[in-house]
Amino acid sequence: MSIAHRVVGSGPRTVIVSHGWFGSSEGWGLFPDYLDGEANTYLFADLRGYGARKDVEGSQTLDEIADDLIALADEHGAERFALVGHSMSGAFIQRVLAKVPDRVEALVALSPVSSSPFPFDDAGRELFWGAVDDRDKRYAIIDFTTGNRNSPVWVNRMVDFSLANSTRDAFANALEAWAGPDFADEVRGSDVPVLVLVGEHDPALSEDFARAHWLPLFTRAKIEVIPNAGHYAMFETPVNLATRIDNFLKEIGS
């Protein structure tokens, strides 16, 4: 099965980029325009049921998603590769690491969940599971996770993009995959270089969350806080985000 995706750049390092719950391979704003395409080849993937793969059936489990990301690397002949994962894909890129640790050069986790269950309270569970069928709840989530500080025009466009670029079942299944992963012990102690990027205005997946759920797992992990960003730095601060990721990949060498 060929995996539809978006290619940015043609550099020697392969970087697989996996989107968030409301996103797709095309849902990254201006961020891809500012990446260093001479140093890296960025492969922007879609989950089954999302974006260019909206018509591809799947169950959106952790292993299905991870296997598809690995298959995308295989299609490009990349024995070794780095991974970038936004939000829910923080769990998915860790799952790839657990499956093929010798092939992963680095992880970049942007406002990420982790490899352990997300600590929802009752109100949060009602909001997130309700968002599967309720547009207003999708709006509330995007607005809240960006600090209730961005234009309603933009928030509405994010909601509309989500509705247009994912099926209802894929959206629901992906929630189950990222909300309850439980495989932290499979990656604990890894020495792969890890960069965790969090927005200063994201109250849900904050610096404190990253320190509690990412730093204990990896011996070479670091956290950077992006000023003037919430949960969607690819839209809020795209130049700064691209610069931080490219610089990190340069630092780890070839």
C-alpha positions in Angstrom: 0.0 0.0 0.0 1.4 3.3 -1.1 1.0 6.0 1.6 0.0 9.4 0.4 2.0 12.2 1.9 3.4 15.7 1.3 7.1 16.2 0.6 9.0 19.3 1.6 12.7 19.6 0.7 15.2 17.1 -0.7 18.0 17.0 1.8 19.9 13.9 3.0 18.1 13.4 6.3 14.6 12.0 6.2 12.2 13.5 8.7 8.7 12.1 9.1 6.1 14.6 10.3 2.9 13.3 11.9 -0.1 15.7 12.5 -2.3 16.4 15.5 -6.0 15.4 16.1 -7.4 18.4 14.3 -4.8 18.4 11.5 -3.6 16.6 8.4 -0.5 16.7 6.2 -1.7 20.0 4.8 -2.7 21.4 8.2 0.6 23.0 9.1 0.0 26.7 8.1 3.1 28.4 6.8 5.5 26.3 8.9 6.6 24.0 6.0 7.7 27.0 3.9 10.4 27.9 6.4 12.0 24.5 6.8 15.6 23.8 5.6 14.9 21.7 2.5 18.5 21.4 1.6 19.5 19.7 4.9 16.3 17.6 5.3 13.5 15.9 3.4 10.4 16.3 5.4 7.6 13.8 4.7 4.3 15.1 6.1 2.1 12.1 6.7 -1.6 11.6 7.0 -3.3 9.1 9.3 -5.8 6.8 7.7 -9.1 8.6 7.5 -7.3 12.0 7.4 -6.4 14.4 4.6 -5.1 12.7 1.4 -5.9 9.3 3.1 -9.4 10.2 4.1 -10.8 7.4 2.0 -8.4 4.8 3.4 -10.0 2.6 5.9 -8.3 1.9 9.2 -8.7 1.4 12.9 -6.3 4.2 13.9 -4.7 2.2 16.7 -1.2 3.0 18.0 0.4 0.1 16.1 -1.4 0.8 12.9 -0.3 4.4 12.9 3.2 3.6 13.9 3.5 0.8 11.2 2.2 3.3 8.6 4.9 5.8 9.5 7.6 3.1 9.3 6.2 2.0 5.9 6.4 5.6 4.7 10.1 5.7 5.6 10.5 2.3 3.8 8.9 3.8 0.7 11.6 6.5 0.6 14.4 4.1 1.3 15.2 5.7 4.6 16.8 3.1 6.9 17.3 5.9 9.5 15.0 8.8 10.1 13.9 11.5 12.5 10.3 12.1 13.6 8.3 15.2 14.3 4.9 14.7 16.1 2.3 17.3 17.0 0.0 16.8 20.0 -1.5 13.3 19.7 1.4 12.3 17.6 3.7 12.6 20.6 2.3 9.1 21.4 2.7 7.9 17.8 6.3 8.9 17.3 7.2 7.2 20.6 5.4 4.1 19.4 7.6 4.1 16.3 10.7 4.4 18.6 9.4 1.4 20.6 9.1 -0.7 17.5 12.2 0.2 15.6 14.6 1.9 18.1 17.7 1.4 15.9 16.2 3.3 13.0 15.1 6.5 14.8 17.7 9.3 14.8 15.8 11.8 16.9 12.3 12.8 18.1 10.8 16.3 18.0 7.6 16.5 20.0 5.5 19.6 19.6 2.9 20.2 22.4 2.8 16.5 22.8 0.9 13.8 24.7 3.2 11.0 25.8 3.2 7.2 26.0 1.1 7.1 29.2 -2.6 7.8 29.6 -3.6 11.5 29.5 -4.9 12.5 32.9 -8.4 13.7 31.9 -10.8 14.8 34.6 -14.5 14.3 34.1 -15.1 17.7 32.5 -12.2 17.2 30.1 -13.4 13.7 29.2 -16.9 15.0 28.4 -15.4 17.9 26.3 -13.0 15.8 24.3 -15.2 12.8 23.6 -18.1 15.1 22.9 -16.0 16.9 20.3 -16.4 13.8 18.0 -19.9 14.9 17.1 -20.1 18.5 18.4 -18.6 21.4 16.4 -18.8 23.8 19.4 -16.7 21.5 21.5 -14.0 21.4 18.8 -14.0 25.2 18.9 -13.8 25.2 22.7 -10.8 22.8 22.7 -8.8 24.8 20.1 -9.6 28.1 21.8 -8.7 26.8 25.3 -5.4 25.2 24.2 -4.3 28.4 22.6 -5.0 30.5 25.8 -8.4 32.0 24.7 -6.3 34.7 22.9 -6.6 34.2 19.2 -9.1 35.4 16.6 -12.4 33.6 16.4 -11.9 33.7 12.6 -8.8 31.6 12.9 -10.4 29.2 15.5 -13.4 28.7 13.2 -11.1 27.9 10.3 -9.3 25.3 12.3 -12.6 23.7 13.2 -13.8 23.7 9.6 -10.5 22.3 8.5 -10.8 19.4 11.0 -14.3 18.6 9.9 -13.4 18.6 6.2 -10.1 16.7 6.6 -11.0 13.7 8.8 -13.8 11.2 9.0 -15.9 10.9 12.1 -14.7 7.4 12.8 -11.0 8.3 12.3 -11.3 11.2 14.6 -13.0 9.1 17.3 -10.5 6.2 16.9 -7.5 8.5 17.0 -8.8 10.0 20.3 -8.9 6.5 21.9 -5.3 5.9 20.6 -3.8 9.1 22.0 -5.8 9.4 25.2 -4.9 6.1 26.7 -1.4 4.8 25.5 0.4 2.8 28.1 3.8 1.7 26.9 6.2 4.2 28.6 8.4 1.3 29.9 9.1 0.3 26.3 10.9 3.6 25.6 12.2 4.4 29.1 16.0 4.9 29.2 16.3 5.5 25.5 19.3 7.7 24.5 17.8 9.0 21.3 18.0 12.8 21.1 14.6 14.4 22.0 13.4 18.0 21.7 10.1 18.8 23.3 8.6 22.1 22.2 5.7 23.6 24.1 3.8 26.9 23.7 3.8 29.3 26.6 0.0 29.8 26.3 -0.9 26.1 26.2 -2.5 25.2 29.5 -3.2 21.5 28.6 0.1 20.3 27.3 2.4 22.6 29.1 6.0 22.7 30.2 5.1 21.1 33.5 3.3 18.3 31.6 6.3 17.7 29.4 8.7 17.7 32.4 6.5 15.1 34.1 5.8 12.8 31.2 8.8 13.2 28.8 12.0 14.0 30.7 11.9 10.9 32.9 11.8 8.6 29.9 14.8 9.9 27.9 18.4 10.4 28.8 19.0 13.1 26.1 15.7 15.0 26.2 15.4 18.8 26.5 12.4 21.2 26.6 12.0 24.5 25.0 9.1 26.9 25.5 8.0 28.9 22.5 7.0 32.4 23.4 3.7 33.8 22.0 2.4 30.4 21.1 -0.3 28.1 22.4 -0.9 24.6 21.2 -0.5 25.4 17.4 2.9 27.0 17.0 2.9 26.0 13.3 0.2 28.7 12.9 1.1 31.1 15.7 4.9 31.3 15.4 5.8 29.3 12.2 9.2 30.9 11.6 10.4 30.4 15.2 9.1 26.8 15.2 10.9 25.9 11.9 14.1 27.5 13.1 14.1 25.5 16.4 13.5 22.2 14.6 16.1 22.8 11.9 18.7 23.9 14.5 18.0 20.8 16.7 18.5 18.5 13.7 21.8 20.2 12.8 23.0 19.8 16.4 22.5 16.1 16.4 24.7 15.7 13.3 24.4 13.2 10.6 
